[in-house]
Amino acid sequence: RQVLVVNSNRFTVLDSVRLSDPVAMTMSPSLGLLAVANFSSSTVTFINIDPRSAAFNTIVSETRVADGPSKLAWQPDGESILVLSRLSNSLSILSGADFSVQNIVTGSLVSPLDIAVTPRFVTTGNTSGVYYAYILNQNGSIVVYESGPSGVNGIGFDDMIGGVNL
């Protein structure tokens, strides 16, 4: 029920941050924040991990997500945090700027186990302007999420766009 802060040279515990039920974590691309999924409270806690900051090792925000968050990934450009929730078979997309819930997607998820996220393809890859998340389900299938924005002037679906069974 805590995250330990460890000296990377000596591997000694320097501090601890108390949380309700931490099960997974991911660092921001800038390495200044740590997002921690808390399974039982269905929250994601954001901890300042920048040693130059006055708020070092303190909780800076907490966001409620769908029931049972179990895995999460910070989108490499820093714009989103994607949170898988096994109990509700859902994907919560949080804003990387203010940590608010932007969308919750439920299609094709079956006890999701893990997630990997790409950068936004603007000048590389298929130059579509979107990013993708690949989600491994417990049944062995892989589902693909495509970012938005969606709508009339959107560039992506902001939803699941397909998958494959292994």
C-alpha positions as CSV (number, residue, x, y, z in Angstrom):
1,R,0.0,0.0,0.0
2,Q,2.9,2.3,-0.8
3,V,5.4,3.3,-3.4
4,L,9.0,3.2,-2.1
5,V,11.5,5.8,-3.2
6,V,14.9,4.1,-3.6
7,N,18.4,5.5,-3.9
8,S,19.5,4.1,-7.4
9,N,23.2,3.9,-6.3
10,R,22.9,2.1,-3.0
11,F,19.4,0.7,-3.3
12,T,18.4,2.0,0.1
13,V,14.9,3.3,0.9
14,L,14.8,7.1,1.0
15,D,11.1,7.7,1.4
16,S,7.6,6.2,0.8
17,V,4.4,7.5,-0.6
18,R,1.2,5.8,0.9
19,L,-1.5,4.8,-1.6
20,S,-4.7,2.7,-1.4
21,D,-3.7,-0.3,-3.5
22,P,-0.9,0.3,-6.1
23,V,-0.7,-2.4,-8.8
24,A,1.0,-0.7,-11.8
25,M,2.9,2.4,-12.7
26,T,4.3,4.4,-15.6
27,M,6.5,7.5,-15.9
28,S,5.8,10.6,-17.9
29,P,8.0,11.1,-20.9
30,S,9.7,14.0,-19.2
31,L,10.5,11.7,-16.2
32,G,9.0,14.3,-13.8
33,L,5.8,12.4,-12.8
34,L,4.8,8.9,-11.9
35,A,1.3,7.7,-12.5
36,V,0.2,4.8,-10.3
37,A,-3.0,2.6,-10.8
38,N,-4.8,1.8,-7.5
39,F,-7.0,-1.2,-8.1
40,S,-9.4,-1.2,-5.2
41,S,-10.1,2.6,-5.1
42,S,-10.3,2.8,-9.0
43,T,-8.0,5.8,-9.1
44,V,-4.7,6.9,-10.7
45,T,-2.4,8.8,-8.4
46,F,0.1,11.2,-9.8
47,I,3.4,11.6,-7.8
48,N,6.0,14.3,-8.5
49,I,9.3,12.5,-9.0
50,D,11.4,15.4,-10.1
51,P,14.3,15.7,-7.5
52,R,14.7,19.4,-8.3
53,S,11.1,20.2,-7.4
54,A,9.9,21.5,-4.0
55,A,7.0,18.9,-4.4
56,F,9.4,16.0,-4.8
57,N,7.8,12.7,-3.7
58,T,4.4,14.2,-3.1
59,I,1.0,13.4,-4.6
60,V,0.1,16.2,-7.0
61,S,-3.2,14.8,-8.3
62,E,-5.6,11.8,-8.3
63,T,-8.2,10.8,-10.9
64,R,-11.0,8.4,-10.6
65,V,-11.2,5.9,-13.5
66,A,-13.3,2.8,-14.4
67,D,-13.4,0.0,-11.9
68,G,-10.3,-2.1,-11.4
69,P,-7.4,-0.3,-13.1
70,S,-4.6,-2.8,-13.6
71,K,-2.3,-1.5,-16.3
72,L,-1.4,1.9,-17.7
73,A,0.9,3.5,-20.2
74,W,1.9,7.2,-20.8
75,Q,1.6,8.1,-24.5
76,P,5.2,8.9,-25.6
77,D,4.3,12.5,-26.6
78,G,3.0,13.1,-23.1
79,E,-0.5,14.0,-24.2
80,S,-2.4,11.0,-22.8
81,I,-2.3,8.4,-20.1
82,L,-4.1,5.2,-21.1
83,V,-5.5,3.1,-18.2
84,L,-6.8,-0.5,-18.6
85,S,-9.4,-1.6,-16.1
86,R,-9.9,-5.4,-15.9
87,L,-13.1,-5.4,-13.8
88,S,-15.0,-3.1,-16.2
89,N,-13.3,-4.2,-19.4
90,S,-12.5,-0.6,-20.3
91,L,-9.9,1.8,-21.4
92,S,-9.8,5.3,-19.7
93,I,-8.0,8.0,-21.6
94,L,-6.7,10.7,-19.3
95,S,-5.3,14.1,-20.4
96,G,-1.5,14.4,-19.9
97,A,-2.0,18.1,-19.1
98,D,-4.6,18.1,-16.3
99,F,-5.1,14.3,-15.7
100,S,-8.9,14.6,-16.4
101,V,-10.8,11.7,-18.0
102,Q,-11.2,12.5,-21.7
103,N,-12.9,9.3,-22.8
104,I,-13.8,5.8,-21.7
105,V,-13.8,3.0,-24.4
106,T,-15.3,-0.4,-23.8
107,G,-15.4,-2.2,-27.2
108,S,-13.7,-5.6,-27.7
109,L,-11.9,-5.6,-24.3
110,V,-12.0,-9.0,-22.5
111,S,-10.1,-8.8,-19.2
112,P,-7.3,-6.7,-20.7
113,L,-3.8,-7.7,-19.6
114,D,-1.4,-5.2,-21.1
115,I,-1.0,-2.1,-23.3
116,A,1.6,-0.5,-25.6
117,V,1.2,3.0,-27.0
118,T,2.8,4.6,-30.1
119,P,3.8,8.3,-30.6
120,R,1.4,10.4,-32.7
121,F,2.2,9.7,-36.4
122,V,2.5,13.2,-37.8
123,T,5.8,13.2,-39.8
124,T,6.6,9.5,-39.3
125,G,4.9,6.1,-39.9
126,N,1.7,6.4,-41.8
127,T,1.5,10.2,-41.2
128,S,-2.1,9.9,-40.1
129,G,-1.8,12.3,-37.3
130,V,-3.1,9.8,-34.7
131,Y,-1.5,7.5,-32.2
132,Y,-2.4,3.8,-31.6
133,A,-2.6,1.6,-28.5
134,Y,-2.3,-2.2,-28.8
135,I,-4.1,-4.0,-26.0
136,L,-3.6,-7.7,-25.1
137,N,-6.7,-9.4,-23.8
138,Q,-6.8,-12.4,-21.5
139,N,-8.3,-14.6,-24.3
140,G,-5.2,-14.0,-26.5
141,S,-6.7,-11.4,-28.8
142,I,-5.1,-8.0,-29.5
143,V,-7.3,-5.0,-29.9
144,V,-6.2,-1.7,-31.5
145,Y,-7.3,1.7,-30.2
146,E,-7.0,4.8,-32.5
147,S,-6.8,8.2,-31.0
148,G,-8.8,11.2,-32.0
149,P,-10.0,13.8,-32.1
150,S,-13.1,12.3,-33.6
151,G,-16.0,14.0,-35.2
152,V,-16.6,16.0,-38.4
153,N,-13.2,17.8,-38.3
154,G,-11.4,14.9,-36.5
155,I,-8.6,12.9,-37.7
156,G,-9.2,9.6,-35.8
157,F,-11.9,7.5,-34.3
158,D,-11.0,7.9,-30.6
159,D,-12.2,4.3,-30.3
160,M,-11.3,0.7,-30.9
161,I,-10.8,0.1,-34.6
162,G,-10.3,-3.6,-34.8
163,G,-8.3,-6.6,-33.5
164,V,-6.9,-10.0,-34.2
165,N,-7.3,-13.4,-32.5
166,L,-4.1,-15.3,-31.9
